[in-house]
Structure formats: structure tokens, C-alpha cells
Amino acid sequence: MITYKRCNEVEEDLIYEGFSLGFSDYIVKFNMQKKVFFNHFFGPEGNSKEHSFIALDNNKPIGVIFGGIKVYEGIKTIRCGTLAVIPEYRGKGVSHELFNLHKNEGINNDCTQLFLEVITENYRAVRFYESLGYEKVYDLSYYNIDDFKLDDNILLQGIELKRITVEEFEKVIENIRYFHVNWQNDIDYMKKSSNITYYGAYIGEKIVGFSAIKSNGSIMVLMVDPKFRGLKVGTSILNNASQDLSISKFRASFSNNNLLEGFYKHLGFKKEKLSQYEMYLTL
């Protein structure tokens, strides 16, 4: 008999097993130890056990759906952090039941939209979400460079590059509403993450560019004031970060930003094959 419970009502081993088995044949392989898994999915990813559900067949985990609720881009949102059913139970209605629990959790918590990311080449999953009413809104792309070269010819007169605190970074990004930031690069995600360094480019007291970069080279945000673009402010920030963090490999992710795409390509970044859709369903 298949039963459904909240994840905070079962042992962690069942959650971990359900996730691992459900993603055993996934496009991207997950080889996370149990501690790393929980620290990630129920940490920066923003999922909570009370908003997540597990499907059990006689106490055997056969599927999971993780959910996280927060105000995202000004709208109270429930995000599907993952939905996985083990192969032998697919096509039997388990995914639909888990989704219904997830959707009702959003409704009962006064959310006005559902949100998720899905790999573009996971055609089966994309069709499933579209059948539920989700729509593709953003394309999430990934770019990387393995041998970032410092540009020694940059001379920024009157511009000071320095580290800033997460509080200073949050204040700056809260005042800028003209671009979309994907969930994993959102300020809430950053504040729950570790090993992030924040940089600002200043002219006097005015910040004209800023970035958040992980110690492994993941660029979470890189923005330059439109009035100061074309002056190599962004390149200078990456130059500074490369030296400061002693890294030559960078990886960037962003959604539907042609200017940023052109900037990274100009620096030699290559687009990865992996890409995702950001999909929304209005409640």
C-alpha cells in the first residue's frame, strides 16, 4: 500500500534513499554523501522538511518531492526543489500525487506561484510539468572558462575595487530591480552558503559594479551600472577576484541576459551543454 508523509515525519535515511534511488538514472549524476546531501538540499537550496513529501510502499521510499517557500522577486513562492520517483514506480500516479501535495502546500501557505528548474533535455520531465500547467519563462545558461587570463592593460582611473560585506551587497542588490536573478543566485541562497566573497567597484562613495563569487570560481552575480559599462569594470572585478582568490577557473549561470552572455563570450567563456528552463505556474 502506497502512503504519503511529510519529510519531517520520517527518518532521514528514508529521504536520502528515496532521493538516491529516484535519481539513479538521471542525466546529472548525484554522488553526495548523506551529510552533504542534507546540508545542500535543506540548506542553501531553501527546501524544508515540513514542506516536502515522501511516498512509501510498506515503508520503502519510492518517491520524494522537496519544497521551499519564500518571497521570491516580490512574490510568495513555493519552489519544487526536486521531484523523483524510482524507475519501477513511474507511470503509476505517484508523481501526480506528490505534485498535488506540493501544490496544495503552496495554496495552504498563501503562495501565489509555483516555480521550478528542469534540464532542457529532460524531455519527459518538461512534458510532465507542462501537462500540470507550468510554463517556460526563462532559459538558464551556464558558461565556464578554465584558464582565465589576467588583463594587465586595464587602468581604471578613479575606480576602487574592494571586498564588501554581505550586508553591503544585499543593500545594493535590493535597490536594483531591473534584472532577473535565478533561485541559486538569489541573496537568500547566498546568505545560507559558505565561501562566498563579495566585491564592489567604487567611484568615491558610489558603487558602479559588484559581484559575488564562490571560492571555487562560481560567479553568482556580476553587474555593472549601465552608465559605466564598456569601461572594463566587470573585467576588472574578475581580475581582482582571480588574484584575490588564487583561481583561474570561473563558472557563471544566468537567465536571458544577452549583454552578460556577450560579456562572458568576449572574455573567452564557453557555453556548457547543460541548460535549464525556469518554469512557473500561477496559483
N, C-alpha and C positions, 0 to 999 in steps of 0.2 A: 504494500500500500504506500503510495506517494504522499508525503506530508510536507508542509512548508512552514518554516520557522524564521524568526528574525535571527540574525547572526549573533546578537548579544544573548541569545538563549541557548547556544550550543558551545561545545568546546572548540578552541581554536584549531585543533588538529583536523576537525571535520571541515572547517572553512578552507584551510590550506590544501587539504586533499581534494576537495571539490573544485577548487581553482586549478590545481595542478593537472588533474585528470581532464577537466573541461578544456584546457588549453594545450593538451598533449599533442594535438595535430595542427596547432595554429601557425599562421605564416611567420610570426615572430616567436622565437623560442624563449620561454621563461625558465631560467635555471636559478631561481632565487632560493636561498636558504629561508627557513621559516621566519626567523627573526627579521631578516632583511625585507621579506615579503610584507610582514605586518607593519614594519616601520615606514615602508613606502606607501602601500595602498591605503593604510589608515593613518597616514601622516600627511605629507605634502599633497597627496592626491585628493585629500579632502573627503574621503569616504568615512562613514561612521557605521559601526556595527548595528546600531539601533535603526538605521535607515536602510540596512542591507538584509537580503533574504537568502536562504539556502533551501534547496529541495532535497529531500531524503527519501530513500526507498528502504524501509526497515533499518533505519539508522545508517544507511550507506549514502554518502553525499553524491548526488548525481547532477547538481547544477547550482550556480550561485549568481546573484546579481548584487553588485555593490552600488550604494547610493550615497551621495553627499549633497547637503543643502546649504546654500549661501546666497547672498545678494551678489549677483554677477552682472557687471555692466549696468547696475542700477535696477536689476530685476531679480526677484526672489526665484531661484532656480534649483531644480533637483537634477543632478548630473548622474548619468549611468556610468560609473567608473569601470565596470566590466559586466558582461553577461556571457556566461559559459555553461554549456551542458555537455556532459560526457558523451562521446560518439554514439554509444549503443542506445541512448535515450532520446536522441534527436528525432524530430518529426512526430513526437507523441504528445505535444501540447505543453511540455514543461517550460519552454522558453516563453510562450504566451502567458502562462500563469505567473511566472516570475515577473514578467513585464507588467502585468495587471497589478501585482502587489506594489511594484515600483511606482507606477503611475498614481495609484490611489494614495501612496505615501506622500507624493507631491501635492495632491489635492487636499489631503487632510492636514498638511502643513502650510496651506495657503500659498503654494508656489504657483506661478503663472506661466512657467515654461519648463519643458524637459530639454535636456541637452546631452550630447554625447559626441565622441570622436570614433571614427571607424576607418580602417585602412581601405583605400580606394579600390584595391584589387581583391578585397574580400567581398566578392560579388554576392555571395549567398547572404551575408550579413546585411549588406546595403539594401538588397531587395526586401529582406525581412523588416528592417527599420522603416523603409518606405511604405510597406504594407500596413504598418502601425500608425502612419500619419506623419512621420518625421520628414523634414525637407532639408536638402543640402543647402547650406547658406555660405559657408566659407571653405576654401581649399587650404589645407595646412601643409606647407612645404618645408623641406629640410635641406640645408646646404652645409658643406663642410670643406675644410682646407687642412691638409696635413703638414704643410711647410710654409706657414705664414712668414713672409719676408718683411722685415722692418724697413720702413721708408725713411731713410736718413736725410732726405731732402726737404722734409716738412719743417717749415718755420712759421709758427703761429704767433704773430706779434700781438701782445696784449691778452692772450688767452692762457689761462692757468688750468692745468689738468691735476686733479687730486682725488683721493678717495673721499667718499662721503658715507654717512651712516645710513642705515636702512630707513630711519625716521626721516632724514632729509630727502632720500629717494622717494619715499611714499608721498611726502608733501608735494614734490614736483610732479609726480605722475598723476596725482589726484586732480591737479589743475589742468591736465591735458586730456581732452575728451574727443579728439578728432581722429583717433585710430583705434582699431580693434586689437586687443591682446588675447591670445588663446589661453585656455584654462591653466596650462602648465607654466605659463609665463606671467600669470596674474600675481599681484602683490601678495595676496593671501598665501599662494603656493610658495612664494619666495620666503615669506616670514616663517614658514614651517620647515624650510630647507636649511641645510648647513653648507658651509664652504662657498658662500656667495660673496663676492666683492663688488661694491658699488662705486662707480666713478662719475665725476662731474667735470664738465668743461666750463670755465667761468670767464666772463669779461667783467672785471670788477666784482660786484655782488650779484650780477645776473648770470644764471646758468643757461648756457646755449646748447648744451648737449649732455647726455647722460647714458649710462649703461649699467647693466647687472650681469656679471659673468661668473660662472662657477669655476672652481679650481681645476676642473677637468677640461675647461675651454668651452663649455656650453654657454652661448650668448643668449640670455633670456630676454633682454630688452636692449636695443640700441636706437636712440632717437636723437635727432639734431633739430634745433629750431629752424623752421623753413627759411627764416631771414639769413641764416648763417650756413646754409647748405652750399656745397661747391667749394668750400674753403678747407676741405680735408679735416674737418673737426672729427667726424666719425672715424676716419683712418687713424687720426692721432690718438683717439681713445683706445683703439685696438693696439696700436703701437705701444702705448703706455701699459696696457694690461698684459701684453706679451712679455714685456720686460719685467713688470712688477710680479707676475705670477710664474715667470720662467716657463712659458708654454709657447709652442709653435703650432699646435693643433686647435682649431676652433670649429664649433658646430653651431648653426643658427637655425631656429624654427620660427616661422611667422605665417600669417594668413593674408592672402590677397593684398600684397603691398608691392606694386611694380617698381616703385622707387627704391625700396630696400633690396629687392631682387637684383636690380641693375647695379646697385652699390656693391653687393657681395660678388656678383659676377665680375665686375671691374677689378676686384681685388684677387681674383683667381679662385674663388669658391666654386665648387661643383655641386650641382643639384643631385640629391640622392634619389634612388628609385622609389624608396618609401615615401608615400604621401598619404594624407588622411582627409576625409571630409569632416567638417564640423556640422552636425545636424541638429535641428531644433524642432520641437513640437509644442505648439501653443496650447495651454490648458484653458 
